[in-house]
């Protein structure tokens, strides 16, 4: 039986839960001839790796630092991916084309909808990196008012304003020193690295709104734990990871990704860490 291959690429990559999620999907769907691996690939090594893919390959997942580097190697990019200039999914078609998409944006929306968050009058974003641009793209579809981004530098502030203009989102920027003010927003999306928001935990108000913290390891973050303790709703990085992976499985296999089985596999894997 010939194998059909898929994989996640990035650097560093050993922490990635993508193999756990995709393999769980294949088992649930009965795709015994599918395999999913991980490869440590940086920007310099990416062209040779992609150029060497044979007809047995069905798709790739991309993590940092490859989400923008992959674009020049593709035959087409979806409007969603083009809107933030970031591709996290590549589908390799039977006629040899490489098509890029971004499942992070609809993954954020799906995770929010799952918890009943469909429209908000305002929102706050903590951070201004690559994930923040995807957060803005998602907010362009569910936020009816202003988004305030809390950043550490003028350059980051200007970048968030540019993304806001491009995505049609009214963005106000504020200095990171005032980040505690963000916690009063009805929806807060934290996109910063581990430990960055720990100092905000003591400032979470009683009856807080919804926190979407994109981290999943370690979990819960200090901010997420404090948020839950004060009665707020918390959505975590595993929710995002699972929802975007469900969409990836669908794009690569042509069959809907099994959400429950993939989430359960991810929870088990995190519990063992």
Buried (B, 14 or more C-beta within 10 A) or exposed (E): EEEBBBBBBBBEBEEBBBBBBBBBBBBBBEBEEBBBEBEEBBEEBBEEBBEEBEEEBBBBBBBBBBBBBBBEBBEEBBEBBBBBBBBBBBBBEEEEEBBBBBBBBBBBBBBBEEEEBEEBEBBBBBBBBBBBBBBBBBBBBBBEEBBBBBBBEEEBBEBBBEBBEBBEBEBBBBEBEEBBEBBBBBBBBBBBEEEBBEEBBEBBEEEBBBBBBBBBBEBBBBBBBBBBEBEBBBBBBBBBBBBBBBBBBBBBBEEEBBBEBBBBBBEEBBEEE
